[in-house]
């Protein structure tokens, strides 16, 4: 049996999902020091911010942790007419909240990708790196392999999983449609891959030979054991930790998560231009009703940043991206350490060979 614990040098095959805007160095350190894999989200951040967060996490954690990067290309087609209509829509919303609106030129936007961060990760000797939204270049993968860095890819389909294994990944996060936050898809035709985790795990396991980490709807010993029964050897939890003490989610975000039901989330491109699952709010609904063509990431993400930041600062849930999975109703308050230990206790009472 493939042993994720040995591969990643962890005591328990539980990964804390790297959630931008939620996962903090304190959360990552708490999971790592409790025997799981803490994952620090760094996707799209500047080199300076990347370095600062890695060092802050190192200062808090006694055990190794992983970092997560976005491996997508930022070369996307942006149609001026679509942008103009979206900017008009956003300007109206800004006026509603007495917030200044600044139009952005495509050429004037500064975005970062994984290539801006690689040398920092190597210099800081990060032992485990995961990727979302695709594959890094072959040369980048080779650099990490030469340094002994373990690599984890993210797949939402069998086709993506096969590509990840062939490219040299050591393990794969199989992300079901239930998962909160951005879809990790990178092979997208006319339709976004929408396979549920229960169907995805065994199909991926049958096609690849490297360890599979299940993500999407995992929140207790029952869901963990179900993932293991289907062939996964590890699990990744995000929404479970959303309301933790160390979470960077604001109080209004946590309240929305704790009040959510099984039908509170949906997929949207409204906030960032990429498909992501979040708790339904009026911003998502207003964009849907306006029937606008949403500009691709990262432009739409940049266009909505000021409004989202204003919402976070003032506790306005209707204009915040409330990323969460279909099991968000199972999120709990408490320290990350205690939430993690609760999972371990459940699994010890209900043992499983993989665990």
C-alpha positions in Angstrom: 0.0 0.0 0.0 1.3 3.5 -0.9 2.3 5.2 2.3 1.7 9.0 2.4 3.0 9.3 5.9 6.4 7.9 4.9 6.5 10.0 1.7 5.8 13.3 3.4 7.3 12.4 6.9 4.1 13.0 8.8 2.4 11.0 11.5 -1.2 11.2 10.1 -2.3 11.3 6.5 -4.3 14.5 6.9 -3.5 17.7 5.0 -4.9 21.1 5.9 -5.9 22.7 2.6 -4.0 25.8 1.5 -6.7 28.4 1.6 -5.7 31.9 0.5 -7.2 34.5 2.9 -8.0 31.8 5.5 -4.9 29.6 6.2 -2.4 31.5 8.3 1.2 30.6 9.4 -0.3 29.9 12.9 -2.8 27.4 11.4 -0.2 25.7 9.2 2.2 25.4 12.2 -0.6 24.0 14.4 -1.4 21.2 11.9 2.3 20.5 11.2 3.2 20.2 14.9 0.1 18.0 15.5 1.4 15.4 13.0 -0.4 16.4 9.9 0.7 18.3 6.8 0.2 22.0 7.2 0.0 23.8 3.8 0.8 27.5 3.4 -1.0 29.2 0.5 1.3 31.4 -1.6 -0.4 31.4 -5.0 -0.2 34.8 -6.8 1.8 36.5 -4.0 4.8 38.8 -4.5 8.3 37.4 -3.9 8.5 39.7 -0.8 5.2 38.4 0.7 6.2 34.8 -0.2 9.5 35.1 1.7 7.9 36.8 4.7 5.1 34.2 5.1 7.5 31.2 4.8 9.8 32.7 7.4 6.9 33.5 9.7 5.6 29.9 9.5 9.1 28.6 10.1 9.3 30.7 13.3 6.0 29.1 14.5 6.4 25.5 13.4 8.7 22.9 14.8 7.8 20.4 12.0 8.2 20.8 8.2 5.2 22.1 6.2 4.3 22.5 2.5 3.6 25.5 0.4 1.1 25.8 -2.4 1.7 27.7 -5.7 -0.5 28.5 -8.7 1.0 26.9 -11.8 -1.3 28.5 -14.4 -0.4 30.8 -17.3 -1.4 34.4 -16.9 -1.6 34.8 -20.7 -5.4 34.8 -21.1 -7.7 36.4 -23.7 -9.2 39.6 -22.3 -12.0 41.3 -24.4 -12.2 45.0 -23.9 -16.0 45.2 -24.4 -16.5 42.6 -21.6 -14.1 44.5 -19.3 -15.9 47.8 -20.0 -19.3 46.3 -19.1 -17.9 44.7 -15.9 -16.2 48.0 -14.9 -19.5 49.8 -15.3 -21.2 47.2 -13.1 -18.5 47.4 -10.5 -18.5 51.2 -10.5 -22.3 51.2 -9.6 -21.6 48.8 -6.7 -18.7 51.0 -5.5 -21.0 54.0 -5.4 -23.5 52.0 -3.4 -20.9 51.7 -0.6 -19.4 55.2 -1.2 -16.2 53.5 -2.3 -14.0 55.2 -4.9 -13.7 53.2 -8.2 -10.6 53.2 -10.3 -10.6 51.8 -13.8 -7.7 49.5 -14.6 -5.8 49.1 -17.9 -4.9 45.6 -18.8 -1.3 46.6 -19.4 -1.2 48.4 -16.1 -2.0 45.4 -13.9 0.9 43.6 -12.2 0.4 40.0 -11.4 2.8 37.3 -10.0 3.0 33.7 -10.9 5.0 30.7 -9.6 8.1 31.6 -11.6 8.5 34.7 -9.4 8.6 32.4 -6.3 10.6 29.3 -7.2 14.1 30.6 -6.2 12.7 31.7 -2.8 11.3 28.2 -2.1 14.6 26.7 -3.1 16.6 29.1 -1.0 14.4 28.5 2.0 14.6 24.7 1.6 10.9 24.1 1.5 10.5 20.3 1.6 7.1 19.9 0.0 5.5 22.0 -2.7 2.0 21.6 -4.1 0.6 23.1 -7.3 -2.9 24.2 -8.3 -4.2 25.1 -11.7 -1.8 23.0 -13.7 1.8 22.0 -14.1 5.0 24.0 -13.7 7.5 23.9 -16.5 9.7 20.7 -16.8 12.8 22.7 -15.8 11.1 23.9 -12.6 10.1 20.3 -11.7 13.6 19.1 -12.3 15.0 21.8 -10.0 12.8 20.7 -7.2 13.5 17.0 -7.8 17.3 17.6 -7.7 16.8 19.3 -4.3 14.8 16.3 -3.0 11.6 18.4 -2.7 8.4 16.3 -2.7 5.8 17.5 -5.3 2.0 17.4 -5.1 -0.3 18.2 -8.0 -4.0 18.9 -8.1 -6.4 17.0 -10.4 -10.2 17.3 -11.0 -10.2 14.6 -13.6 -8.5 11.3 -14.6 -6.9 13.0 -17.6 -5.3 15.7 -15.3 -4.1 13.0 -12.8 -2.3 11.0 -15.5 -0.6 14.2 -16.8 0.5 15.0 -13.2 2.0 11.6 -12.7 3.8 11.6 -16.0 5.3 15.0 -15.2 6.9 13.8 -12.0 4.5 14.5 -9.2 5.0 12.4 -6.0 1.3 12.5 -5.0 -1.9 14.0 -6.3 -4.8 15.8 -4.6 -8.0 14.5 -6.2 -10.4 17.4 -5.9 -14.1 16.5 -6.1 -16.7 19.0 -7.1 -17.7 19.3 -3.4 -14.5 21.2 -2.5 -14.6 24.8 -1.5 -12.6 27.5 -3.1 -11.2 27.4 -6.6 -11.4 24.4 -8.9 -7.9 23.1 -9.5 -8.9 22.2 -13.1 -6.3 22.9 -15.8 -7.7 20.8 -18.7 -11.0 22.6 -19.4 -12.9 22.2 -22.7 -16.4 23.5 -23.2 -17.4 22.2 -19.7 -15.6 22.4 -16.4 -14.8 18.9 -14.9 -17.5 18.4 -12.2 -16.9 14.9 -11.0 -17.8 14.2 -7.4 -15.2 12.8 -5.1 -16.8 9.4 -4.6 -16.7 8.8 -8.4 -13.3 10.5 -8.9 -11.1 8.7 -6.4 -11.5 5.1 -7.7 -11.2 6.2 -11.3 -8.0 8.1 -10.6 -6.6 5.3 -8.4 -7.1 2.8 -11.3 -5.1 5.0 -13.7 -2.1 6.2 -11.6 0.4 4.6 -9.3 1.3 7.4 -7.0 -0.6 8.3 -3.7 -3.9 10.0 -3.9 -5.1 12.6 -1.4 -8.9 13.0 -1.4 -10.3 16.6 -1.2 -13.9 17.8 -1.2 -16.5 17.2 1.6 -14.2 15.6 4.1 -15.0 16.5 7.7 -15.0 13.5 10.0 -14.0 9.8 10.5 -16.9 8.7 8.2 -15.8 10.7 5.3 -12.1 9.9 5.9 -12.8 6.2 6.0 -15.0 6.5 2.8 -12.1 8.1 1.0 -9.7 5.4 2.1 -12.2 2.7 1.1 -12.2 4.1 -2.4 -8.4 4.0 -2.7 -7.1 7.3 -1.3 -4.3 7.2 1.2 -4.7 10.7 2.5 -7.3 13.4 2.9 -7.3 17.2 2.6 -9.6 19.3 4.7 -10.4 23.0 4.2 -13.8 24.1 5.3 -13.4 22.0 8.5 -10.8 24.6 9.6 -12.5 27.7 8.3 -13.9 28.9 11.6 -10.8 27.9 13.6 -9.2 30.4 16.0 -6.1 30.7 13.7 -8.2 31.3 10.6 -7.8 34.6 8.8 -11.5 34.5 7.8 -13.2 37.5 9.4 -15.9 37.1 12.0 -18.7 37.7 9.4 -17.2 35.0 7.2 -17.0 32.5 10.1 -20.6 33.3 11.0 -21.8 32.6 7.5 -19.9 29.3 7.5 -21.3 28.2 10.8 -24.9 29.1 9.7 -24.6 27.4 6.3 -26.5 24.3 5.3 -25.8 21.6 2.8 -27.3 23.7 0.0 -25.7 27.1 0.8 -22.8 26.9 -1.7 -22.5 27.2 -5.5 -19.9 27.5 -8.2 -19.2 31.0 -9.4 -16.7 33.0 -11.5 -18.0 36.3 -10.1 -15.2 37.2 -7.8 -12.0 36.1 -9.6 -12.8 35.0 -13.1 -12.0 31.4 -12.2 -14.6 28.9 -11.1 -14.8 28.5 -7.3 -17.2 27.2 -4.8 -18.5 29.6 -2.1 -21.4 30.5 0.1 -24.1 32.2 -2.0 -24.4 35.9 -1.6 -25.9 38.9 -3.3 -22.8 39.8 -5.3 -22.8 36.3 -6.9 -26.5 36.6 -7.6 -26.3 40.2 -9.0 -23.6 39.2 -11.5 -25.6 36.2 -12.5 -28.7 38.3 -13.0 -26.8 40.9 -15.0 -25.8 38.2 -17.5 -22.3 39.7 -17.9 -19.3 38.1 -19.6 -16.8 37.8 -16.7 -13.2 38.7 -17.6 -10.7 35.9 -17.0 -8.5 35.7 -13.9 -6.4 37.6 -12.9 -8.2 40.7 -14.2 -11.6 40.0 -12.6 -9.8 39.2 -9.3 -8.0 42.5 -9.4 -11.2 44.3 -10.4 -13.1 43.1 -7.3 -10.3 43.3 -4.8 -11.2 46.7 -3.4 -14.8 45.9 -2.9 -14.0 42.6 -1.2 -11.5 44.3 1.1 -14.1 46.9 2.0 -16.5 44.1 2.8 -14.0 42.3 5.0 -13.1 45.5 6.9 -16.8 46.4 7.5 -18.3 42.9 7.9 -20.5 43.0 4.8 -21.0 39.4 3.8 -22.8 40.2 0.6 -19.6 41.5 -1.1 -17.1 39.0 0.3 -15.9 35.9 -1.5 -17.0 33.3 1.1 -15.2 30.3 -0.2 -16.4 27.1 1.3 -17.2 23.5 0.3 -20.4 21.5 0.5 -19.7 20.3 4.0 -19.2 23.8 5.4 -22.0 23.3 7.8 -19.6 20.9 9.7 -17.1 23.7 10.3 -16.4 24.4 14.0 -14.9 26.9 16.3 -11.9 26.1 18.4 -8.1 26.0 18.0 -6.7 24.3 15.0 -4.8 22.0 17.2 -7.9 20.8 19.0 -9.9 20.5 15.8 -7.1 18.4 14.4 -6.9 16.3 17.5 -10.6 15.7 17.4 -10.1 14.1 13.9 -7.3 11.9 15.3 -9.4 10.8 18.2 -12.3 9.9 16.0 -10.0 7.8 13.8 -8.5 6.0 16.8 -11.9 5.1 18.0 -12.8 4.0 14.5 -9.5 2.5 13.3 -8.5 2.1 9.6 -5.5 0.3 8.2 -4.4 3.3 6.1 -4.5 5.6 9.1 
